[in-house]
Amino acid sequence: MPKRTAQAEWNGSLIDGHGTMKFGSFEGAYTFKSRFEEGDGTNPEELIAAAHAGCYSMALSAILSEAGFKPKSIKSVADVTVIKSADGFTITKSELRTEAEIPGIDEATFQEKANAAKSDCPVSKALKGVEITLQATLK
């Protein structure tokens, strides 16, 4: 398997500094405000959310395909929560929401496969210490 690489650079203090993150064709600026408040730019948690949503969609597609279903579309969103505690900042939750169009599948089978993908996706496995929830909707 190929190794995936991303890079980040931070300049200055935590509160007043700024940085950039780069991977593939993406390059995004980030600051304390974009990460822990409501400032412009991206943040590591947003990138984790994107990775989780993308990984989950692919895992669900694979599980459905292995079961003989041909997914028409799977659209997923992940909301990642970071909180400040006495120990510092901690990522506590990733809330997955997916909406899928899968011809010929019943609701119970869809929910079973959707939950299996939640557990099987490599990003979910990497986030073991984080609460992961799922709301799966069959169109």
C-alpha positions as CSV (number, residue, x, y, z in Angstrom):
1,M,0.0,0.0,0.0
2,P,1.2,3.5,-0.7
3,K,2.2,5.9,2.1
4,R,0.1,9.1,2.2
5,T,1.8,12.3,3.1
6,A,0.7,15.7,4.2
7,Q,2.6,18.6,5.6
8,A,2.0,21.6,7.9
9,E,3.9,24.7,8.9
10,W,3.1,26.9,11.8
11,N,4.6,30.4,12.4
12,G,4.3,32.3,15.6
13,S,2.6,31.8,18.9
14,L,-0.5,29.6,19.4
15,I,-2.9,32.5,19.7
16,D,-1.4,35.0,17.2
17,G,0.3,32.6,14.8
18,H,-0.8,31.2,11.5
19,G,0.0,28.2,9.4
20,T,-0.7,26.2,6.2
21,M,-1.5,22.6,5.7
22,K,-0.9,20.9,2.3
23,F,-1.7,17.5,0.8
24,G,-2.3,16.6,-2.8
25,S,-3.7,19.6,-4.6
26,F,-5.1,21.0,-1.3
27,E,-3.5,23.9,0.5
28,G,-5.3,25.6,3.3
29,A,-4.5,28.3,5.9
30,Y,-5.3,27.8,9.5
31,T,-5.2,29.9,12.7
32,F,-6.2,29.5,16.3
33,K,-9.5,31.2,15.4
34,S,-10.2,28.8,12.5
35,R,-9.5,25.9,14.8
36,F,-11.0,26.8,18.1
37,E,-13.4,29.7,17.3
38,E,-15.2,30.8,14.2
39,G,-12.4,32.3,12.1
40,D,-11.7,32.0,8.4
41,G,-9.5,29.0,7.2
42,T,-9.4,25.3,7.8
43,N,-8.3,23.2,10.7
44,P,-7.1,19.7,11.5
45,E,-10.5,18.6,12.7
46,E,-12.1,19.6,9.5
47,L,-9.6,17.5,7.6
48,I,-10.3,14.5,9.9
49,A,-14.0,15.0,9.2
50,A,-13.4,15.0,5.4
51,A,-11.2,11.9,5.8
52,H,-13.9,10.1,7.9
53,A,-16.8,11.0,5.5
54,G,-14.8,9.9,2.5
55,C,-13.5,6.7,4.1
56,Y,-17.0,5.8,5.4
57,S,-18.6,6.3,2.0
58,M,-16.1,4.0,0.3
59,A,-16.4,1.4,3.1
60,L,-20.2,1.3,2.8
61,S,-19.9,1.0,-1.0
62,A,-17.5,-2.0,-0.6
63,I,-19.7,-3.8,1.9
64,L,-22.8,-3.3,-0.2
65,S,-21.1,-4.4,-3.3
66,E,-19.8,-7.5,-1.6
67,A,-23.4,-8.3,-0.5
68,G,-24.5,-8.1,-4.2
69,F,-26.0,-4.5,-4.1
70,K,-24.9,-1.8,-6.6
71,P,-24.9,1.6,-4.8
72,K,-26.1,4.4,-7.0
73,S,-24.9,7.2,-4.6
74,I,-23.6,7.5,-1.1
75,K,-23.3,11.0,0.4
76,S,-21.7,11.3,3.8
77,V,-21.0,14.1,6.2
78,A,-18.9,13.9,9.4
79,D,-19.0,16.5,12.1
80,V,-15.9,16.3,14.4
81,T,-16.1,17.8,17.8
82,V,-13.1,19.2,19.7
83,I,-13.4,20.4,23.3
84,K,-11.2,22.1,25.8
85,S,-10.8,20.3,29.0
86,A,-8.4,20.4,32.0
87,D,-6.0,18.3,30.0
88,G,-6.1,20.5,26.9
89,F,-8.0,20.1,23.7
90,T,-9.5,16.7,22.8
91,I,-11.4,15.4,19.8
92,T,-14.3,13.7,21.5
93,K,-16.8,12.8,18.7
94,S,-17.3,12.2,15.0
95,E,-21.0,12.2,14.0
96,L,-21.5,10.5,10.6
97,R,-24.6,11.2,8.5
98,T,-25.1,9.4,5.3
99,E,-27.8,9.3,2.7
100,A,-27.6,6.5,0.2
101,E,-29.5,5.4,-2.9
102,I,-29.2,1.6,-3.2
103,P,-31.6,-0.1,-5.6
104,G,-33.1,-3.3,-4.3
105,I,-32.1,-3.1,-0.6
106,D,-34.5,-3.2,2.3
107,E,-34.2,-0.9,5.3
108,A,-33.0,-3.5,7.8
109,T,-30.2,-4.8,5.5
110,F,-29.2,-1.2,4.7
111,Q,-28.9,-0.3,8.4
112,E,-26.9,-3.5,9.1
113,K,-24.4,-2.7,6.3
114,A,-24.3,1.0,7.2
115,N,-23.3,0.1,10.8
116,A,-20.7,-2.5,9.6
117,A,-19.1,0.2,7.5
118,K,-18.9,2.5,10.5
119,S,-16.9,-0.1,12.3
120,D,-14.8,-1.3,9.4
121,C,-13.7,2.0,7.8
122,P,-9.9,2.5,8.4
123,V,-10.5,6.1,9.7
124,S,-13.1,4.8,12.2
125,K,-10.5,2.3,13.4
126,A,-7.9,5.1,13.7
127,L,-10.4,7.1,15.8
128,K,-10.9,4.3,18.3
129,G,-10.8,6.7,21.3
130,V,-13.5,8.9,19.8
131,E,-17.3,8.4,20.1
132,I,-18.6,7.7,16.6
133,T,-22.3,8.0,15.9
134,L,-24.2,7.2,12.7
135,Q,-27.4,8.4,11.2
136,A,-28.0,6.5,7.9
137,T,-30.9,7.3,5.6
138,L,-31.9,5.2,2.6
139,K,-33.4,7.2,-0.2
